Amino acid sequence: MRHVMKRKATTLMATAISALILSGCGGEQAATPVSGIEPKVYTDSLFAVMNADRTNYTKLIIGRLGPAGADSIKPHEYWEDLENGAPLPAQMFRYGAESVSEMTSEFSYSLQSLWPINGQNEPKTGLEKEGLQYIVDNPGENFYGEEKLGDVTYYTAVYPDVAVAAPCVACHNNHKDSPKTDFELGDVMGGVVIRVPM
């Protein structure tokens, strides 16, 4: 029963966030993400949906398959080269971010780390780096700030990306390109950066 209620709550939140996002799409772009919503509430809500999706994919799919996968599905960094490959959680997250960027300019998001395996996941601005360091130094806390990129001022939020399953830890600790090889369950491995134009 609790599982069903949790799933309903996640579905309800996803529906609400989708409505917020879509209400800002098309036509003229609003100056704020959605009229009357504070940027912090907006980014916190977006993160809640992203985090729920990513955690569930990691625990319910990748976690059940394990690093070796099953006979029919194999999670792997180079999943497209395998007959029955499946993308890793970080890859699924990036694919979602890329799809969102094609649909709206009301917000953007990315998965970043101070210890990225893939160079495209390293911080690109001073505020991103500051935020990533902050969430490592202050477990359980989020980071919020504003930055100007070009002619646009953005509200930028950084949320901790925590190792929620053993396959996450094993993959990062054993990857040949990983600059950090001593992650443990519950550690902050990086952060989700959400950026909203002001």
N, CA and C atoms as a LAMMPS dump frame, in Angstrom:
ITEM: TIMESTEP
0
ITEM: NUMBER OF ATOMS
594
ITEM: BOX BOUNDS ff ff ff
-5.0000000000000000e+02 5.0000000000000000e+02
-5.0000000000000000e+02 5.0000000000000000e+02
-5.0000000000000000e+02 5.0000000000000000e+02
ITEM: ATOMS id mol type element x y z
1 1 1 N 0.826 -1.191 0
2 1 2 C 0 0 0
3 1 3 C 0.872 1.257 0
4 2 1 N 1.937 1.257 0.856
5 2 2 C 2.825 2.41 0.911
6 2 3 C 3.513 2.624 -0.428
7 3 1 N 3.87 1.509 -1.101
8 3 2 C 4.507 1.575 -2.423
9 3 3 C 3.596 2.259 -3.428
10 4 1 N 2.3 1.887 -3.389
11 4 2 C 1.322 2.463 -4.32
12 4 3 C 1.147 3.946 -4.045
13 5 1 N 1.052 4.318 -2.757
14 5 2 C 0.878 5.729 -2.419
15 5 3 C 2.1 6.537 -2.827
16 6 1 N 3.297 5.965 -2.629
17 6 2 C 4.523 6.647 -3.016
18 6 3 C 4.553 6.85 -4.533
19 7 1 N 4.155 5.809 -5.285
20 7 2 C 4.13 5.893 -6.731
21 7 3 C 3.12 6.953 -7.191
22 8 1 N 1.939 6.995 -6.531
23 8 2 C 0.921 7.99 -6.875
24 8 3 C 1.43 9.398 -6.601
25 9 1 N 2.137 9.57 -5.459
26 9 2 C 2.677 10.886 -5.121
27 9 3 C 3.718 11.323 -6.146
28 10 1 N 4.579 10.385 -6.565
29 10 2 C 5.594 10.703 -7.571
30 10 3 C 4.93 11.054 -8.894
31 11 1 N 3.901 10.285 -9.27
32 11 2 C 3.178 10.556 -10.515
33 11 3 C 2.502 11.915 -10.461
34 12 1 N 1.885 12.23 -9.312
35 12 2 C 1.229 13.521 -9.149
36 12 3 C 2.233 14.66 -9.264
37 13 1 N 3.401 14.508 -8.614
38 13 2 C 4.449 15.535 -8.684
39 13 3 C 4.934 15.693 -10.117
40 14 1 N 5.145 14.567 -10.81
41 14 2 C 5.601 14.622 -12.199
42 14 3 C 4.59 15.342 -13.071
43 15 1 N 3.312 15.055 -12.85
44 15 2 C 2.254 15.712 -13.628
45 15 3 C 2.257 17.21 -13.367
46 16 1 N 2.393 17.587 -12.089
47 16 2 C 2.404 19.008 -11.739
48 16 3 C 3.596 19.72 -12.364
49 17 1 N 4.766 19.092 -12.298
50 17 2 C 5.967 19.707 -12.879
51 17 3 C 5.827 19.804 -14.387
52 18 1 N 5.297 18.765 -15.014
53 18 2 C 5.096 18.798 -16.462
54 18 3 C 4.194 19.955 -16.845
55 19 1 N 3.139 20.153 -16.062
56 19 2 C 2.221 21.264 -16.348
57 19 3 C 2.946 22.597 -16.213
58 20 1 N 3.803 22.733 -15.19
59 20 2 C 4.569 23.965 -15.013
60 20 3 C 5.494 24.209 -16.197
61 21 1 N 6.179 23.144 -16.608
62 21 2 C 7.137 23.27 -17.701
63 21 3 C 6.424 23.62 -18.999
64 22 1 N 5.362 22.878 -19.299
65 22 2 C 4.667 23.085 -20.559
66 22 3 C 3.957 24.425 -20.621
67 23 1 N 3.538 24.949 -19.455
68 23 2 C 2.867 26.245 -19.473
69 23 3 C 3.812 27.351 -19.903
70 24 1 N 5.111 27.117 -19.801
71 24 2 C 6.09 28.112 -20.215
72 24 3 C 6.579 27.914 -21.632
73 25 1 N 6.145 26.858 -22.313
74 25 2 C 6.632 26.548 -23.661
75 25 3 C 5.804 27.248 -24.72
76 26 1 N 6.435 27.51 -25.84
77 26 2 C 5.732 28.088 -26.98
78 26 3 C 5.514 29.579 -26.785
79 27 1 N 5.305 30.265 -27.881
80 27 2 C 5.024 31.695 -27.819
81 27 3 C 6.161 32.47 -27.191
82 28 1 N 5.815 33.585 -26.535
83 28 2 C 6.83 34.416 -25.909
84 28 3 C 7.353 33.756 -24.642
85 29 1 N 8.622 33.948 -24.359
86 29 2 C 9.236 33.393 -23.162
87 29 3 C 8.964 34.315 -21.988
88 30 1 N 8.563 33.726 -20.864
89 30 2 C 8.294 34.503 -19.658
90 30 3 C 9.619 34.927 -19.027
91 31 1 N 9.588 36.026 -18.27
92 31 2 C 10.793 36.51 -17.603
93 31 3 C 11.164 35.598 -16.426
94 32 1 N 10.167 34.993 -15.784
95 32 2 C 10.409 34.018 -14.721
96 32 3 C 9.909 32.675 -15.214
97 33 1 N 10.383 31.569 -14.617
98 33 2 C 10.011 30.245 -15.103
99 33 3 C 8.506 30.081 -15.288
100 34 1 N 7.732 30.345 -14.279
101 34 2 C 6.283 30.336 -14.358
102 34 3 C 5.82 31.443 -13.435
103 35 1 N 4.948 32.291 -13.936
104 35 2 C 4.512 33.457 -13.18
105 35 3 C 4.105 33.089 -11.759
106 36 1 N 4.703 33.791 -10.781
107 36 2 C 4.33 33.609 -9.4
108 36 3 C 5.081 32.525 -8.657
109 37 1 N 5.936 31.777 -9.301
110 37 2 C 6.676 30.713 -8.624
111 37 3 C 8.104 31.172 -8.384
112 38 1 N 8.528 31.088 -7.139
113 38 2 C 9.898 31.451 -6.784
114 38 3 C 10.875 30.478 -7.454
115 39 1 N 12.028 30.96 -7.919
116 39 2 C 12.994 30.069 -8.567
117 39 3 C 13.407 28.879 -7.705
118 40 1 N 13.549 29.09 -6.387
119 40 2 C 13.956 27.986 -5.513
120 40 3 C 12.886 26.896 -5.49
121 41 1 N 11.626 27.28 -5.401
122 41 2 C 10.532 26.299 -5.401
123 41 3 C 10.507 25.571 -6.735
124 42 1 N 10.717 26.306 -7.799
125 42 2 C 10.717 25.738 -9.152
126 42 3 C 11.839 24.703 -9.302
127 43 1 N 13.074 25.087 -8.922
128 43 2 C 14.194 24.156 -9.088
129 43 3 C 14.09 22.983 -8.115
130 44 1 N 13.625 23.232 -6.886
131 44 2 C 13.446 22.135 -5.927
132 44 3 C 12.433 21.116 -6.462
133 45 1 N 11.373 21.599 -7.071
134 45 2 C 10.343 20.71 -7.618
135 45 3 C 10.876 19.92 -8.805
136 46 1 N 11.609 20.586 -9.68
137 46 2 C 12.216 19.876 -10.814
138 46 3 C 13.16 18.788 -10.321
139 47 1 N 13.989 19.128 -9.334
140 47 2 C 14.933 18.149 -8.81
141 47 3 C 14.212 16.956 -8.181
142 48 1 N 13.107 17.197 -7.493
143 48 2 C 12.369 16.097 -6.861
144 48 3 C 11.967 15.05 -7.898
145 49 1 N 11.49 15.503 -9.049
146 49 2 C 11.082 14.571 -10.107
147 49 3 C 12.305 13.883 -10.712
148 50 1 N 13.345 14.661 -11.022
149 50 2 C 14.563 14.085 -11.608
150 50 3 C 15.177 13.045 -10.679
151 51 1 N 15.277 13.386 -9.397
152 51 2 C 15.902 12.505 -8.437
153 51 3 C 15.098 11.215 -8.259
154 52 1 N 13.774 11.336 -8.219
155 52 2 C 12.932 10.147 -8.084
156 52 3 C 13.107 9.227 -9.291
157 53 1 N 13.088 9.796 -10.49
158 53 2 C 13.259 8.984 -11.7
159 53 3 C 14.619 8.301 -11.722
160 54 1 N 15.653 9.05 -11.431
161 54 2 C 17.015 8.492 -11.486
162 54 3 C 17.233 7.428 -10.421
163 55 1 N 16.767 7.693 -9.213
164 55 2 C 16.911 6.723 -8.128
165 55 3 C 16.156 5.439 -8.441
166 56 1 N 14.936 5.575 -8.937
167 56 2 C 14.153 4.384 -9.258
168 56 3 C 14.777 3.589 -10.4
169 57 1 N 15.281 4.257 -11.431
170 57 2 C 15.944 3.546 -12.534
171 57 3 C 17.172 2.806 -12.002
172 58 1 N 17.944 3.475 -11.148
173 58 2 C 19.157 2.874 -10.605
174 58 3 C 18.838 1.661 -9.736
175 59 1 N 17.886 1.82 -8.812
176 59 2 C 17.582 0.732 -7.873
177 59 3 C 16.756 -0.381 -8.514
178 60 1 N 15.739 0.001 -9.283
179 60 2 C 14.808 -1.006 -9.786
180 60 3 C 15.266 -1.692 -11.074
181 61 1 N 16.107 -1.03 -11.852
182 61 2 C 16.58 -1.64 -13.097
183 61 3 C 18.048 -2.036 -12.978
184 62 1 N 18.924 -1.062 -12.883
185 62 2 C 20.36 -1.343 -12.857
186 62 3 C 20.735 -2.168 -11.627
187 63 1 N 20.199 -1.814 -10.468
188 63 2 C 20.506 -2.537 -9.243
189 63 3 C 20.096 -3.998 -9.306
190 64 1 N 18.985 -4.277 -9.955
191 64 2 C 18.515 -5.662 -10.065
192 64 3 C 19.327 -6.449 -11.084
193 65 1 N 19.831 -5.765 -12.1
194 65 2 C 20.619 -6.459 -13.115
195 65 3 C 22.035 -6.719 -12.643
196 66 1 N 22.57 -5.783 -11.859
197 66 2 C 23.953 -5.912 -11.407
198 66 3 C 24.914 -5.528 -12.506
199 67 1 N 26.202 -5.387 -12.191
200 67 2 C 27.189 -4.946 -13.184
201 67 3 C 27.307 -5.894 -14.372
202 68 1 N 27.085 -7.176 -14.145
203 68 2 C 27.221 -8.14 -15.249
204 68 3 C 25.966 -8.204 -16.101
205 69 1 N 24.857 -7.678 -15.595
206 69 2 C 23.612 -7.714 -16.343
207 69 3 C 22.96 -9.08 -16.275
208 70 1 N 21.925 -9.236 -17.035
209 70 2 C 21.22 -10.508 -17.144
210 70 3 C 21.464 -11.04 -18.546
211 71 1 N 20.921 -12.213 -18.827
212 71 2 C 21.098 -12.787 -20.17
213 71 3 C 20.516 -11.88 -21.244
214 72 1 N 19.433 -11.193 -20.915
215 72 2 C 18.764 -10.412 -21.948
216 72 3 C 19.157 -8.932 -21.98
217 73 1 N 19.561 -8.356 -20.841
218 73 2 C 19.885 -6.926 -20.798
219 73 3 C 21.196 -6.729 -20.05
220 74 1 N 22.087 -5.908 -20.624
221 74 2 C 23.381 -5.654 -19.997
222 74 3 C 23.619 -4.139 -19.883
223 75 1 N 23.552 -3.598 -18.652
224 75 2 C 23.869 -2.179 -18.486
225 75 3 C 25.362 -1.959 -18.705
226 76 1 N 25.673 -0.983 -19.542
227 76 2 C 27.086 -0.777 -19.868
228 76 3 C 27.284 0.626 -20.417
229 77 1 N 28.458 1.17 -20.176
230 77 2 C 28.824 2.493 -20.687
231 77 3 C 28.69 2.546 -22.215
232 78 1 N 29.091 1.466 -22.884
233 78 2 C 29.001 1.403 -24.352
234 78 3 C 27.832 0.518 -24.762
235 79 1 N 26.68 0.784 -24.176
236 79 2 C 25.487 -0.034 -24.351
237 79 3 C 25.055 -0.156 -25.814
238 80 1 N 25.292 0.889 -26.605
239 80 2 C 24.854 0.855 -28.011
240 80 3 C 25.65 -0.162 -28.835
241 81 1 N 26.834 -0.521 -28.365
242 81 2 C 27.661 -1.5 -29.076
243 81 3 C 27.294 -2.94 -28.726
244 82 1 N 26.45 -3.118 -27.726
245 82 2 C 26.05 -4.453 -27.293
246 82 3 C 24.69 -4.812 -27.883
247 83 1 N 24.5 -6.075 -28.138
248 83 2 C 23.224 -6.519 -28.706
249 83 3 C 22.054 -6.196 -27.783
250 84 1 N 22.236 -6.404 -26.485
251 84 2 C 21.163 -6.157 -25.518
252 84 3 C 21.614 -5.171 -24.441
253 85 1 N 22.294 -4.116 -24.849
254 85 2 C 22.815 -3.152 -23.892
255 85 3 C 21.753 -2.207 -23.376
256 86 1 N 21.99 -1.689 -22.186
257 86 2 C 21.103 -0.694 -21.576
258 86 3 C 21.968 0.449 -21.056
259 87 1 N 21.503 1.69 -21.205
260 87 2 C 22.284 2.826 -20.734
261 87 3 C 22.406 2.846 -19.209
262 88 1 N 23.525 3.378 -18.739
263 88 2 C 23.743 3.556 -17.314
264 88 3 C 22.899 4.736 -16.809
265 89 1 N 22.656 4.829 -15.497
266 89 2 C 21.83 5.922 -14.966
267 89 3 C 22.31 7.32 -15.375
268 90 1 N 23.61 7.576 -15.356
269 90 2 C 24.12 8.9 -15.741
270 90 3 C 23.821 9.187 -17.212
271 91 1 N 23.886 8.155 -18.051
272 91 2 C 23.577 8.331 -19.47
273 91 3 C 22.092 8.626 -19.673
274 92 1 N 21.227 7.894 -18.973
275 92 2 C 19.791 8.16 -19.071
276 92 3 C 19.482 9.592 -18.652
277 93 1 N 20.162 10.047 -17.603
278 93 2 C 19.954 11.402 -17.114
279 93 3 C 20.345 12.418 -18.185
280 94 1 N 21.506 12.196 -18.828
281 94 2 C 21.97 13.112 -19.876
282 94 3 C 21.012 13.113 -21.065
283 95 1 N 20.502 11.935 -21.455
284 95 2 C 19.557 11.869 -22.574
285 95 3 C 18.299 12.682 -22.255
286 96 1 N 17.85 12.598 -21.004
287 96 2 C 16.689 13.395 -20.605
288 96 3 C 16.98 14.882 -20.699
289 97 1 N 18.152 15.303 -20.219
290 97 2 C 18.539 16.72 -20.27
291 97 3 C 18.613 17.212 -21.709
292 98 1 N 19.151 16.384 -22.593
293 98 2 C 19.243 16.765 -24.01
294 98 3 C 17.858 16.895 -24.63
295 99 1 N 16.948 15.993 -24.296
296 99 2 C 15.578 16.069 -24.825
297 99 3 C 14.87 17.319 -24.322
298 100 1 N 15.047 17.636 -23.028
299 100 2 C 14.414 18.828 -22.466
300 100 3 C 14.936 20.084 -23.163
301 101 1 N 16.241 20.128 -23.443
302 101 2 C 16.813 21.323 -24.088
303 101 3 C 16.247 21.54 -25.485
304 102 1 N 15.755 20.483 -26.113
305 102 2 C 15.121 20.62 -27.431
306 102 3 C 13.684 21.117 -27.324
307 103 1 N 13.079 20.962 -26.125
308 103 2 C 11.67 21.325 -25.95
309 103 3 C 11.458 22.708 -25.347
310 104 1 N 12.401 23.165 -24.5
311 104 2 C 12.171 24.421 -23.787
312 104 3 C 13.492 25.091 -23.439
313 105 1 N 13.422 26.406 -23.259
314 105 2 C 14.587 27.149 -22.765
315 105 3 C 14.279 27.712 -21.387
316 106 1 N 13.173 27.246 -20.777
317 106 2 C 12.765 27.73 -19.452
318 106 3 C 13.693 27.24 -18.357
319 107 1 N 14.407 26.146 -18.59
320 107 2 C 15.384 25.654 -17.635
321 107 3 C 16.289 24.656 -18.344
322 108 1 N 17.432 24.395 -17.723
323 108 2 C 18.336 23.352 -18.211
324 108 3 C 18.902 22.629 -17.005
325 109 1 N 19.372 21.415 -17.228
326 109 2 C 19.975 20.679 -16.122
327 109 3 C 21.055 19.755 -16.638
328 110 1 N 21.963 19.409 -15.729
329 110 2 C 23.049 18.499 -16.079
330 110 3 C 23.542 17.803 -14.822
331 111 1 N 24.208 16.689 -15.039
332 111 2 C 24.837 15.944 -13.958
333 111 3 C 26.323 16.25 -14.03
334 112 1 N 26.888 16.758 -12.936
335 112 2 C 28.294 17.157 -12.931
336 112 3 C 28.991 16.582 -11.701
337 113 1 N 30.307 16.591 -11.748
338 113 2 C 31.08 16.068 -10.62
339 113 3 C 32.447 16.738 -10.554
340 114 1 N 32.97 16.793 -9.356
341 114 2 C 34.353 17.245 -9.177
342 114 3 C 35.312 16.135 -9.595
343 115 1 N 34.784 14.902 -9.742
344 115 2 C 35.58 13.736 -10.148
345 115 3 C 34.905 13.042 -11.32
346 116 1 N 34.717 13.728 -12.45
347 116 2 C 33.966 13.11 -13.552
348 116 3 C 34.753 12.01 -14.266
349 117 1 N 34.046 10.972 -14.635
350 117 2 C 34.625 9.932 -15.484
351 117 3 C 34.633 10.448 -16.921
352 118 1 N 33.55 11.119 -17.291
353 118 2 C 33.399 11.707 -18.618
354 118 3 C 33.635 13.213 -18.486
355 119 1 N 34.585 13.75 -19.245
356 119 2 C 34.95 15.157 -19.167
357 119 3 C 33.806 16.124 -19.37
358 120 1 N 32.747 15.723 -20.093
359 120 2 C 31.638 16.649 -20.308
360 120 3 C 30.815 16.854 -19.031
361 121 1 N 31.116 16.094 -17.984
362 121 2 C 30.396 16.235 -16.722
363 121 3 C 31.166 17.038 -15.678
364 122 1 N 32.237 17.719 -16.089
365 122 2 C 32.964 18.558 -15.133
366 122 3 C 32.335 19.947 -15.092
367 123 1 N 32.476 20.68 -13.97
368 123 2 C 31.898 22.022 -13.874
369 123 3 C 32.517 22.956 -14.908
370 124 1 N 31.67 23.837 -15.463
371 124 2 C 32.128 24.744 -16.513
372 124 3 C 32.166 26.207 -16.074
373 125 1 N 31.517 26.508 -14.955
374 125 2 C 31.546 27.884 -14.446
375 125 3 C 32.036 27.865 -13
376 126 1 N 32.455 29.027 -12.545
377 126 2 C 32.913 29.141 -11.166
378 126 3 C 31.814 28.808 -10.17
379 127 1 N 30.582 29.217 -10.456
380 127 2 C 29.475 28.949 -9.547
381 127 3 C 29.164 27.454 -9.487
382 128 1 N 29.259 26.766 -10.627
383 128 2 C 29.044 25.312 -10.623
384 128 3 C 30.076 24.624 -9.731
385 129 1 N 31.327 25.011 -9.872
386 129 2 C 32.393 24.409 -9.064
387 129 3 C 32.177 24.71 -7.581
388 130 1 N 31.818 25.952 -7.273
389 130 2 C 31.551 26.341 -5.892
390 130 3 C 30.392 25.515 -5.319
391 131 1 N 29.331 25.352 -6.111
392 131 2 C 28.167 24.587 -5.667
393 131 3 C 28.486 23.123 -5.439
394 132 1 N 29.263 22.532 -6.342
395 132 2 C 29.642 21.126 -6.19
396 132 3 C 30.494 20.914 -4.938
397 133 1 N 31.405 21.834 -4.682
398 133 2 C 32.235 21.721 -3.48
399 133 3 C 31.378 21.89 -2.226
400 134 1 N 30.425 22.807 -2.286
401 134 2 C 29.554 23.063 -1.138
402 134 3 C 28.758 21.813 -0.755
403 135 1 N 28.176 21.119 -1.741
404 135 2 C 27.354 19.95 -1.403
405 135 3 C 28.2 18.78 -0.909
406 136 1 N 29.474 18.737 -1.296
407 136 2 C 30.381 17.717 -0.765
408 136 3 C 30.723 18.045 0.693
409 137 1 N 30.999 19.32 0.963
410 137 2 C 31.394 19.755 2.304
411 137 3 C 30.222 19.826 3.281
412 138 1 N 28.992 19.887 2.765
413 138 2 C 27.797 20.036 3.597
414 138 3 C 26.764 18.98 3.225
415 139 1 N 26.995 17.724 3.589
416 139 2 C 26.097 16.63 3.196
417 139 3 C 24.634 16.912 3.547
418 140 1 N 23.764 16.622 2.603
419 140 2 C 22.334 16.813 2.81
420 140 3 C 21.834 18.204 2.483
421 141 1 N 22.739 19.115 2.158
422 141 2 C 22.333 20.488 1.833
423 141 3 C 22.424 20.735 0.336
424 142 1 N 21.623 21.69 -0.126
425 142 2 C 21.647 22.128 -1.519
426 142 3 C 22.38 23.468 -1.593
427 143 1 N 22.739 23.863 -2.806
428 143 2 C 23.427 25.13 -3.02
429 143 3 C 22.609 25.958 -4.004
430 144 1 N 22.463 27.253 -3.725
431 144 2 C 21.709 28.147 -4.596
432 144 3 C 22.515 29.421 -4.843
433 145 1 N 22.47 29.924 -6.087
434 145 2 C 23.163 31.156 -6.401
435 145 3 C 22.659 31.744 -7.708
436 146 1 N 23.203 32.89 -8.057
437 146 2 C 22.886 33.533 -9.335
438 146 3 C 24.179 33.772 -10.075
439 147 1 N 24.11 33.639 -11.388
440 147 2 C 25.286 33.899 -12.224
441 147 3 C 24.827 34.497 -13.543
442 148 1 N 25.707 35.318 -14.11
443 148 2 C 25.414 35.932 -15.403
444 148 3 C 26.27 35.243 -16.455
445 149 1 N 25.626 34.69 -17.457
446 149 2 C 26.301 34.05 -18.581
447 149 3 C 25.872 34.785 -19.846
448 150 1 N 26.806 35.448 -20.5
449 150 2 C 26.442 36.288 -21.631
450 150 3 C 25.614 37.453 -21.122
451 151 1 N 24.451 37.653 -21.727
452 151 2 C 23.568 38.749 -21.33
453 151 3 C 22.445 38.292 -20.41
454 152 1 N 22.465 37.043 -19.983
455 152 2 C 21.36 36.491 -19.207
456 152 3 C 21.816 36.156 -17.785
457 153 1 N 20.986 36.531 -16.81
458 153 2 C 21.221 36.167 -15.412
459 153 3 C 20.423 34.904 -15.121
460 154 1 N 21.085 33.944 -14.493
461 154 2 C 20.449 32.661 -14.19
462 154 3 C 20.398 32.424 -12.691
463 155 1 N 19.339 31.782 -12.253
464 155 2 C 19.248 31.215 -10.92
465 155 3 C 19.795 29.799 -11.071
466 156 1 N 20.861 29.474 -10.351
467 156 2 C 21.513 28.176 -10.485
468 156 3 C 21.454 27.439 -9.154
469 157 1 N 20.939 26.218 -9.196
470 157 2 C 20.828 25.386 -8.002
471 157 3 C 21.644 24.113 -8.217
472 158 1 N 22.311 23.66 -7.167
473 158 2 C 23.106 22.433 -7.241
474 158 3 C 22.633 21.501 -6.125
475 159 1 N 22.248 20.289 -6.517
476 159 2 C 21.719 19.295 -5.594
477 159 3 C 22.653 18.092 -5.542
478 160 1 N 22.819 17.475 -4.367
479 160 2 C 23.737 16.333 -4.262
480 160 3 C 23.253 15.116 -5.048
481 161 1 N 24.172 14.487 -5.74
482 161 2 C 23.922 13.214 -6.415
483 161 3 C 24.608 12.155 -5.557
484 162 1 N 23.794 11.405 -4.839
485 162 2 C 24.294 10.468 -3.832
486 162 3 C 24.327 9.05 -4.39
487 163 1 N 25.347 8.291 -4.02
488 163 2 C 25.447 6.885 -4.408
489 163 3 C 24.342 6.113 -3.7
490 164 1 N 23.319 5.699 -4.454
491 164 2 C 22.154 5.047 -3.853
492 164 3 C 22.163 3.534 -4.003
493 165 1 N 23.06 2.992 -4.825
494 165 2 C 23.088 1.543 -5.056
495 165 3 C 24.526 1.083 -5.263
496 166 1 N 24.774 -0.161 -4.891
497 166 2 C 26.12 -0.735 -5.003
498 166 3 C 26.699 -0.666 -6.414
499 167 1 N 25.889 -0.891 -7.477
500 167 2 C 26.465 -0.797 -8.826
501 167 3 C 27.052 0.578 -9.157
502 168 1 N 26.464 1.652 -8.579
503 168 2 C 27.005 3.01 -8.8
504 168 3 C 28.423 3.088 -8.249
505 169 1 N 28.567 2.637 -7.006
506 169 2 C 29.858 2.684 -6.324
507 169 3 C 30.878 1.822 -7.064
508 170 1 N 30.49 0.596 -7.395
509 170 2 C 31.41 -0.328 -8.073
510 170 3 C 31.853 0.218 -9.422
511 171 1 N 30.911 0.77 -10.178
512 171 2 C 31.241 1.312 -11.505
513 171 3 C 32.261 2.438 -11.391
514 172 1 N 32.009 3.387 -10.517
515 172 2 C 32.922 4.526 -10.377
516 172 3 C 34.272 4.119 -9.797
517 173 1 N 34.251 3.262 -8.789
518 173 2 C 35.507 2.867 -8.15
519 173 3 C 36.384 2.013 -9.053
520 174 1 N 35.782 1.27 -9.979
521 174 2 C 36.543 0.359 -10.834
522 174 3 C 36.773 0.872 -12.251
523 175 1 N 36.195 2.019 -12.593
524 175 2 C 36.33 2.547 -13.953
525 175 3 C 37.754 3.034 -14.191
526 176 1 N 38.305 2.677 -15.329
527 176 2 C 39.703 3.032 -15.642
528 176 3 C 39.929 4.542 -15.699
529 177 1 N 38.903 5.347 -16.006
530 177 2 C 39.054 6.795 -16.115
531 177 3 C 38.602 7.551 -14.864
532 178 1 N 38.238 6.84 -13.815
533 178 2 C 37.734 7.505 -12.612
534 178 3 C 38.872 8.118 -11.802
535 179 1 N 38.794 9.424 -11.503
536 179 2 C 39.837 10.06 -10.697
537 179 3 C 39.674 9.781 -9.197
538 180 1 N 38.543 9.185 -8.812
539 180 2 C 38.295 8.869 -7.396
540 180 3 C 37.806 7.426 -7.329
541 181 1 N 38.459 6.621 -6.504
542 181 2 C 38.144 5.19 -6.488
543 181 3 C 37.796 4.663 -5.098
544 182 1 N 37.36 5.557 -4.201
545 182 2 C 37.019 5.108 -2.851
546 182 3 C 35.618 5.542 -2.424
547 183 1 N 34.682 5.639 -3.389
548 183 2 C 33.305 5.984 -3.056
549 183 3 C 32.673 4.87 -2.23
550 184 1 N 31.746 5.248 -1.359
551 184 2 C 30.955 4.305 -0.577
552 184 3 C 29.494 4.674 -0.724
553 185 1 N 28.59 3.719 -0.444
554 185 2 C 27.158 4.008 -0.489
555 185 3 C 26.852 5.217 0.383
556 186 1 N 26.017 6.108 -0.13
557 186 2 C 25.647 7.308 0.613
558 186 3 C 26.542 8.497 0.359
559 187 1 N 27.69 8.297 -0.294
560 187 2 C 28.597 9.411 -0.6
561 187 3 C 28.01 10.314 -1.681
562 188 1 N 28.357 11.587 -1.611
563 188 2 C 28.031 12.519 -2.695
564 188 3 C 29.05 12.274 -3.804
565 189 1 N 28.551 11.856 -4.969
566 189 2 C 29.445 11.539 -6.094
567 189 3 C 29.524 12.708 -7.074
568 190 1 N 28.583 13.611 -6.972
569 190 2 C 28.522 14.745 -7.878
570 190 3 C 27.289 15.551 -7.541
571 191 1 N 26.782 16.261 -8.537
572 191 2 C 25.604 17.076 -8.296
573 191 3 C 24.784 17.289 -9.547
574 192 1 N 23.508 17.557 -9.316
575 192 2 C 22.582 17.919 -10.388
576 192 3 C 22.52 19.447 -10.398
577 193 1 N 22.904 20.038 -11.527
578 193 2 C 22.904 21.493 -11.668
579 193 3 C 21.675 21.886 -12.496
580 194 1 N 20.807 22.697 -11.907
581 194 2 C 19.614 23.188 -12.604
582 194 3 C 19.738 24.688 -12.754
583 195 1 N 19.547 25.158 -13.954
584 195 2 C 19.73 26.581 -14.265
585 195 3 C 18.443 27.143 -14.881
586 196 1 N 17.975 28.259 -14.315
587 196 2 C 16.724 28.893 -14.765
588 196 3 C 17.014 30.352 -15.098
589 197 1 N 16.653 30.821 -16.305
590 197 2 C 16.858 32.237 -16.612
591 197 3 C 15.954 33.116 -15.753
592 198 1 N 16.507 34.211 -15.245
593 198 2 C 15.733 35.115 -14.38
594 198 3 C 14.947 36.109 -15.22
